[in-house]
Amino acid sequence: MKYKVSMFLLILMAFTLSAFAQEKLTGLQVMQKVYDRPTGNDMEATLTMTLINANGDKRVREIKQFIRDFGKVEKKIMFFVKPADVRNTSFMNWSYDDPNKEDDQWIYLPALKKVKRISSDSKGDYFMGSDFTYDDLGDRKPTDDNHKILREEKLNGEDCYVIESTPKDPDYMYSKTITWVIKGKWIGLQKKFYDEDGDFLKTLNIEKYDKIKGYWIVLRAKMDNVQKKHQTIMELSNVKINIGIPARMFTERMMKRGL
């Protein structure tokens, strides 16, 4: 009798654990995992930005990028190194954990010799001729949108959740986005953007990612704007993680001073 009871308990426990393991995540939980994916305390890298127009003509820009997580705020600063016409331009973004606080952004244009704060009304503008808006360069919080899992499918050999996100703010620049999120790695492998009128605007494809010091890091991304017939490729190299970047790097003074 004891043997039968024990077997029954084991079967019940196995069934319960199996059901727990198969518990489905919500769309918000998936996007929160993407948002929370660890990338180290700080990172330094060279960022190559390639702009490609409808005729296939290319413009290449080299940027030095620094990022540091300060706990309640993550700070990023970018210094344009090449070519000469954009050299010494810099951009800085501060993203806050507080869900009620928007990102702070600044740009320094050497011709004006002045640091300009990016207003909320300007975050839909495209950054330095690229297909990324200022808002794309920020850190949009999962709670800013309503999320729905459309389906689960493979993309580029990876098992993905397909998430539809619609903004809670009716005046937001995108009417919706659809993101393919890699299960377990929590990388947005592909993201489709739709404009305010609901028309398809552009696609972001992550073309290369790797583990560096135990962290999944996106190394190459391409934004393809079908309405403008224009592409932007962002590629990271010389990536260094957890090297102790000083807090003084992320200031308006450094934006003006440059590297």
N, C-alpha and C positions, 0 to 999 in steps of 0.2 A: 504493500500500500504506500509506504514512504517513497519507494522507487517511482511509482506512478505519479505521485504528487510532485516529486522533484523534477521528473521529466516534463510535467505540465508547466511548472514554473519556468524551466529553462526555455521551453517553446514560447511561452508568453513573453519572457524577457527578450528573446530574439526578435519576436514580432514587433515589440514596442520599440526596440533600438532601430530596427529596420524602418519603421514608420517615421521615427524621429529623424533618421538620416535622410529620408526622402522628403522632409518638410520643405515646402516651397518658399522661396524668398519673395517678398513683394518687390515691385519696381523701385520703390524708394530705397529699400534695403540694398538692392544691387547697386544703385547709383551712389549710395553712401559708402559702399565698399570701394568703389572707384575713387571717390573723393578722399577716402582715408588711406589709400594705398601708400605704404611708407616708401620714401625715396631718400632717406638719410637726413642727418641734421643740417648738412649744407652741401652745395655742389658748385664746382667751377667747370666751365666747358667752353669750347669754341663752337659757335653757332654759324653755320653757313646758310644764308638765305638766298635762294635762286628764284628769280621772277621770270616767268615765261609767258610771252604774249601770244595772240592768235596766230601770228606768223612763225612762231617758234624761236623768235629772238630772245636771248637770255641776258639778264643783268644779275651779277653775283655780288653779294655783300657779305663781308666777314664781320662777326660780332663776338665780343667776349661777354659771357653771361655768368652771373653769380647769383646763387639762391641760398637763403638761410632761413631755417625754421626757428622762430623765437618763442614757440609755445602758442601764445594767443594770436600771433601774427606771423605770416610768412612773407619775407621780403625778397624781391627779385630786382636786379639792376642789369641793364644791357648797355654796352659801349660799342658803337660802330667803329671799326678799325679801317676797313676798306670798302669801296674805293674813295678817292679824295673828295668827291662831292658830298659824301655823307659822313666822312671822318669826324670824330668828336661829338656826333649826335649821341644822345643817351636817353634811355627810357627807364623808369622805375615804377614798380607795382608793389603795393602792400595789400595782402589778402588777410582778412580777419576771421577768426573762428566764430565771432559773434554773428548769428544769422541775421541780425537786424542792421548790420553795418556793411555798407558797400565797400568795394575795393577803392583805395586811393591810388591815383596814377599821375605821373608827371612826365613831361618830355622836355629835353634841353636841345634847342636848335642853336648851334654856334653862330650862325649869321645874325641872330637876334641877341645873342649873349644873355639869354634870359630863360629861366626854368618856368615852364607853363604847366599849370595844373589842368588835367583832362576833366572837363565837366561831365556830368551825367548825360547831358544832351549830345555830347561828342563821342560817346563810347561806341556808337554805331559806325563811326568813321573808320576807314581802312588805314592800317598802320604802315607808314612809309612805303606806300605803293603796293603793298602785299595784298593777299586775299584774306588776311586775318584782321578782324576789327579789333579795336582796343578792348572791347568786351571779351573777345575770344582769348586774348592774352591774359585776362584775369583768371579768377578762380571761382566760377559760378557755383553757388551752394545748392545741394540737392533739394533743399526745402523751398527754393525759389520756383520750382516746377511741380506739376503733378505728373507722376510716372506710372506707366502701364506696361506690363510684360505682354508683348504681342505674340511671341513664340520663342522656341529654342531651336537653333540650327547651327550647322557648321559653316564657318567662313575661313578660307585659307587654311583649312585643316584643323581649326580650333573650334571647340564647343563653345557656343555663345548664347547669351540671353539677348533678345532683341527688344529694346526698350523704347517706347514712345514717350517723349517728354513735352508737355505743353506748359507754357509760362502762366503763372498766377497773375502777373501783370499784363493786362490786355494791350498795353502800349509797347511791349517788348519788341525788339527788332525782328525776332524770329517767331513765326506762328507755332512752330513745333520743330523738334529734332528727333531723329531715330538713330539709336546707338547700338552697335553690336559689341557687347561686353564679354571678354574672354572669362569663362568660369575659372575660378581659382587664382588666376593672375590679376584679375580686376583691371584690365587695360581696355579702354574703349578702342577697339580695333578699327572700327569704321563709324563715321557719324555723318548723317545727311541733314542738311539745314534747309528749311523752307521759309521764304520771306513773309512779310506781314500780310500779303494777299493769299498766302497758302501755296504759292508756286515754288517748285523746286529751285533752289539757289546754288548750292555747292555741296561738295563731299570732301570730308577729311578722311584720308586713309593712312593708317600707321603701317609703314613699309618695313621698319626694322626696329626691334627691341631686344634687349638682352639683360641678363643679370650681372650687375656690377656690385661687388662687395655685398652680395645677398639681396640687392634691391632690383626690382624690375624697372628698367629705365627705357623710355622711348627715345630712339636714336635717329629715326628718320620719319618725317611725316609730310604728306603732300595734300594741299588744299586745292581742289579743282573747282573753279567758279564757272558753271556752265552758262550763266547769264552774261558774264563779262568775257567769256572765252579766254580765261587767264588762269595760270597756275602759279602756286608758290610752294617751293620745297624747303623744308627746314631740316637741317642735318646737324647732329651733335657729334663732336669728336674731342679727343683729349679730355675725356670726362674724369674728374677727380671728386671723390665723395668723402665727406667727414674729414676735412683738412683744417678746420678751425678758421673760417673766414671771419674777420673782425666786424663788429657791429658798425664801425665808422665807414664801412664800404657803402652802406645803404643810406646815403644822405644827399641832400641837394648840393652840398658843397662838393661831394665826389662827382656828381653829375656834371658840374661845371669844370672841375679839374681834369676829369678823364683819367685814362691809364698812363 
